[in-house]
Amino acid sequence: MLHDRILCESDTDAGERRSSGGIVIPATAAMGARRLAWSRVVAVGPHARAIEAGDRVLYDPEDKAEVEVSGEVYVVMRERDVHAVAAGRLGDDGAAAGLYL
């Protein structure tokens, strides 16, 4: 039923962030630029070609569609809406993790 879409775990800690210096940035702090978010893929439709379950994907949270399944909130998006994929299966030897766009 997903076709070319992917189902990702919704980030429950999206509100509060911590900077590299340890400063807590509250959810109410407005950012001037749009921020992309990482999410872990739970399910993949049969026509998604480059993404597999377990990968981490980078996407725009402003363009997301949320769905609730069995009390859990997930994000549904098309494969083409993914900005980047972090996967441990890249490379022929399978040992090196990688990031591709």
N, C-alpha and C positions, 0 to 999 in steps of 0.2 A: 504494500500500500504506500510505501514511501517514494517509489519511482526513482527520481534523481535527487531525493532529499536525504538529509541526515538528521538524526535525533541526538541531541547533546544534553549532558547534564547541565542544569541551570546553576550558575554560580551564586551560592547563597551568601557569600561574603563580599558581594560586589560593592556594598556601600562604603565600608571603611577600608582604607589602604594604608600601608606603611611605606615611607620613603626609604631609600638606601641608607640614609643617615639615621633611621630609627624614628623619625617624626611621624606621628599618626595623622593622617589626612581624613577628616570626617566626610561622610557621604553628602553633607550639605554644602561642602566647598565646591563652588562652580569652577569648571575647567573651561578655559578659553577655546581650546582645540578639542575636537572629538577624540575620544579614547577607544581603542579597540580592546577586545577582551578575549581571553583564552577559555576554552571549554573542552571537556573530554567527550569524544564520540561514543554513544551507547549503541546505536543501531544505524545501519546504512541500507538505503534502497538498492534494488538490483541494478539500476542504471547509473549509480555513482561509480566512477572509474578509478579515481586516485585516492580515495579515502577509505579507511577500514576502521572497524570498531576498535576502540582503544587508543586511536590517534588523538592528539590534541590539535584543535583548530583555532585560528585567530579570526574573529569576525567583528562586525560593527553591531554593538548592542542596541543601537537606535533602530535598526532594520530587522529586529528579531520578532518571531512569533512564538509565544509560549503556549504550552499545552500541559494539562495536568492529567497524569496517568497513575491510577492507584495511589493518589495522595502525593505523588512526587511531581515537581514542576520540571519540565524539559523544554528545550529550545528546538524548534524545527526550522531548518533553512535549506535552501538549494545548495548544491555543491558549488555552483558558480559564485555564490555569495561569500565563500570562504576566502580570506585574504592570504592565509599561509597554513601549512600543515607541519606539525612536528611529529616525526615517526621514528621508531627505533628499527624499522625494517629496511631503511634505505641503504643502498650499496649492495654489491653482489655477494659479499662475504656475510652480510647480515649482522656483523658485530658493531658497526658504527651507527650511532643515532644521528639523525640529520634533520634539517629544516629546509623545506622547499616552498616556493611560492607558485 
